[in-house]
Amino acid sequence: MARIEWSDDLSVGNDLLDSQHQKLIAMINTLDNESASAEELGEVIFGLLEYAAIHFRDEERFFVDAAPEIVEHHFASHTIFISTAYKFVQRFQNGEALALRQPVYEFLCKWLVEHIQVEDMQYKDAAKGRAAE
């Protein structure tokens, strides 16, 4: 899987959320390093979970204000992400660290890009719609 590169196509039109998405992408891209040790992989996996929780909290605050009609579905997608991420953490803690590098990387790349381009763009579209009213 190719590294994720930030582009305007991933911008949701909110500086805070865009900068957080950029940081998440940078963290995910560190998993693309085949020489990373198990300890380094663990730091990235746990760091991503911690940072994702902060990002989800901030993102959910914006959705409640800007697009309340899509909040329930969006929150559910965050819950699914956290659930899947914790399964990876459990496997990491069970000694599967190096075997997890590629599956975790692929899951995160696919999930983040799809999440931004589909779900988070609903925020951008709703914000534009409210500005036009």
Buried (B, 14 or more C-beta within 10 A) or exposed (E): EEEBEEEEEBBBEBEEBBEBBBBBBEBBBBBBEEEBEBEBBBBBBEEBBEBBEEBBEBBBEBBEEBBEEBBEEBBEBBEEBBEBBEEBBEBBEEEBBEEBBEEBBEBBBEBBBEBBEEBBBBBBBBBEEEEEE
